[in-house]
């Protein structure tokens, strides 16, 4: 199990402090939610802020592109030091090409599905992906409540991957993850837990340790 604190819920006025706290707490990767104001309503991180984040940490950076021009943005963030880049099936008409392009840029490639997007999109693209991100909220805003139907979707996808020789592909979960539901997500097959407010509100390092303990209990 890996823990990926989402910097969307960090204090942007004290970003370095919060990144250091993530490191202290044992975070495995930092999750960067890139929103364009089009695919989702808000606008968040651009490449200028991302460059600063990259300069502050050696942790892998997991860039989640919630944008309509994902192919172009993937190239920009890869050039600035992204390690993982995920794109939404809902906005990539040539999904295999998009994923292969991310890999060609030297990054791990992920495919993202919104809560009601059919799992078949991930299944059909799985061989071109290094991980699959299932949203457990509708994307766009931090602090939302976990959607319970994620658990069944995750179980179904995990079983399909295992049955089709793709056990090496991890499932990432993003949305409403806290210590109170981490074990359920892991039991359903999630291996990478993204947590924003569940980590960033309060003592960050302590929250990460509590999340890991809950997920492995």
C-alpha positions in Angstrom: 0.0 0.0 0.0 1.2 3.5 -0.9 0.0 6.8 0.5 -0.2 9.8 -1.8 -1.2 13.0 0.0 -3.0 15.4 -2.3 -1.5 18.9 -2.3 -4.9 20.2 -3.4 -5.7 20.4 0.3 -2.4 21.9 1.4 -2.0 25.4 2.6 -0.7 27.1 -0.5 0.8 29.9 1.6 3.0 27.3 3.4 3.4 24.7 0.6 7.0 23.9 1.5 6.1 23.3 5.2 3.3 20.9 4.2 5.5 19.0 1.8 8.1 18.6 4.5 5.4 17.3 6.8 4.4 14.8 4.2 8.0 13.6 3.9 8.2 13.3 7.7 5.1 11.3 7.9 6.4 8.7 5.4 4.4 9.6 2.3 5.3 7.5 -0.7 4.3 9.9 -3.4 2.7 13.4 -3.7 -0.5 13.7 -5.7 -0.9 16.8 -7.9 -4.4 17.6 -9.1 -4.2 19.7 -12.3 -7.5 21.3 -13.1 -8.2 23.5 -16.1 -11.6 25.2 -15.4 -13.1 23.3 -18.4 -13.1 19.6 -17.8 -13.8 20.5 -14.1 -14.8 23.9 -12.8 -11.8 24.9 -10.7 -8.3 25.9 -11.9 -5.4 24.7 -9.7 -1.8 24.0 -10.4 0.0 25.1 -13.5 3.5 24.3 -14.6 5.1 27.3 -12.7 3.8 26.1 -9.4 4.6 22.5 -10.3 8.2 23.5 -11.0 8.5 24.9 -7.5 7.0 21.7 -6.0 9.5 19.6 -8.0 12.4 21.7 -6.6 11.3 21.1 -3.0 11.1 17.3 -2.9 12.6 14.1 -4.2 9.4 12.2 -3.7 7.7 10.9 -6.9 5.1 13.4 -8.2 1.8 11.9 -9.4 0.2 14.3 -11.8 -3.5 13.8 -12.2 -4.6 15.7 -15.3 -8.2 16.8 -15.0 -8.0 18.7 -18.3 -9.4 18.6 -21.8 -6.0 18.9 -23.6 -4.4 16.1 -21.7 -1.8 15.1 -24.4 -0.3 18.6 -24.5 -0.3 19.0 -20.8 1.3 15.6 -20.3 4.3 16.7 -22.3 4.7 19.9 -20.3 4.5 18.2 -16.9 6.8 15.4 -18.0 9.4 18.0 -19.1 9.1 19.6 -15.6 9.8 16.4 -13.7 6.5 14.5 -13.3 7.0 10.8 -12.4 3.5 9.5 -12.9 0.9 11.1 -15.2 -2.7 10.0 -15.4 -5.4 11.1 -17.9 -9.2 10.7 -17.9 -10.7 8.2 -20.3 -13.6 10.7 -20.7 -11.5 13.2 -22.5 -9.0 11.1 -24.4 -10.4 10.0 -27.7 -7.2 8.0 -28.5 -6.5 6.6 -25.0 -3.9 4.0 -26.0 -2.0 6.7 -27.9 -2.2 9.0 -24.9 -0.9 6.4 -22.5 1.9 5.3 -24.8 2.9 8.9 -25.3 3.2 9.4 -21.5 5.4 6.3 -21.3 7.6 7.6 -24.1 8.1 10.7 -22.0 9.7 8.6 -19.3 6.7 8.6 -16.9 4.4 6.0 -15.5 1.0 6.2 -17.3 -2.3 6.0 -15.6 -5.9 5.9 -16.9 -8.6 7.6 -14.7 -12.3 6.8 -14.6 -15.0 9.0 -13.0 -17.4 7.2 -10.6 -19.9 6.2 -13.3 -17.6 5.7 -16.3 -17.8 2.0 -17.3 -14.9 -0.1 -16.1 -14.6 -1.4 -19.7 -12.6 1.7 -20.5 -9.9 0.8 -18.0 -10.0 -2.9 -19.0 -9.5 -2.1 -22.7 -6.6 0.2 -22.0 -5.0 -1.7 -19.1 -2.2 -3.2 -21.2 -1.0 0.3 -22.0 -1.3 1.5 -18.4 1.0 1.3 -15.4 -1.8 2.1 -12.9 -5.5 2.7 -12.9 -7.1 5.5 -10.9 -10.7 5.0 -9.9 -12.3 8.2 -8.6 -14.4 7.7 -5.4 -15.8 11.3 -5.8 -16.8 13.3 -8.8 -13.6 15.2 -9.7 -13.1 18.9 -9.2 -13.4 19.7 -5.6 -11.5 18.6 -2.5 -13.3 17.6 0.7 -16.1 15.6 -0.8 -17.6 12.5 0.7 -16.5 9.0 -0.4 -18.9 7.3 -2.8 -19.5 3.8 -1.5 -20.1 2.3 -5.0 -16.3 2.6 -5.5 -15.8 -0.5 -3.4 -17.7 -2.8 -5.7 -16.1 -1.2 -8.8 -12.7 -1.7 -7.3 -13.3 -5.3 -6.4 -14.6 -6.0 -9.9 -11.6 -4.3 -11.6 -9.1 -6.0 -9.3 -10.6 -9.4 -10.0 -10.5 -8.8 -13.7 -6.9 -7.6 -13.7 -5.8 -10.7 -11.7 -7.7 -13.0 -14.0 -6.2 -11.5 -17.1 -2.5 -11.6 -16.3 -2.4 -8.0 -15.2 -1.9 -8.4 -11.4 1.1 -6.1 -11.6 -1.2 -3.1 -12.3 -2.1 -1.3 -9.1 -5.4 0.5 -8.5 -5.3 4.0 -7.1 -8.2 5.6 -5.3 -8.9 9.3 -5.1 -11.7 11.0 -3.2 -12.9 11.1 0.4 -10.2 8.7 1.7 -9.6 8.9 5.4 -8.5 6.6 8.2 -12.1 5.6 8.7 -12.5 4.0 5.3 -8.9 3.2 4.3 -9.2 -0.4 5.2 -12.3 -0.9 3.2 -10.6 0.6 0.1 -7.6 -1.6 0.5 -9.7 -4.7 1.1 -11.5 -3.9 -2.2 -8.2 -3.9 -4.0 -6.8 -0.4 -3.9 -3.1 -0.2 -3.4 -2.5 3.6 -3.7 -4.5 5.8 -1.5 -4.8 9.5 -2.4 -6.0 11.6 0.5 -6.4 15.4 0.6 -8.3 16.7 3.6 -7.9 13.4 5.4 -4.2 14.1 5.5 -3.7 17.8 5.2 -6.2 19.0 7.9 -4.5 18.8 11.2 -1.1 17.2 11.9 -0.1 16.0 8.5 2.7 13.6 9.5 0.5 12.1 12.2 -2.5 11.8 9.8 -0.3 9.9 7.2 0.8 7.5 9.9 -2.8 7.0 11.1 -3.9 6.4 7.5 -1.2 3.8 6.9 -2.0 2.0 10.1 -5.7 2.0 9.3 -5.1 0.7 5.8 -2.9 -2.2 6.9 -4.9 -3.2 10.0 
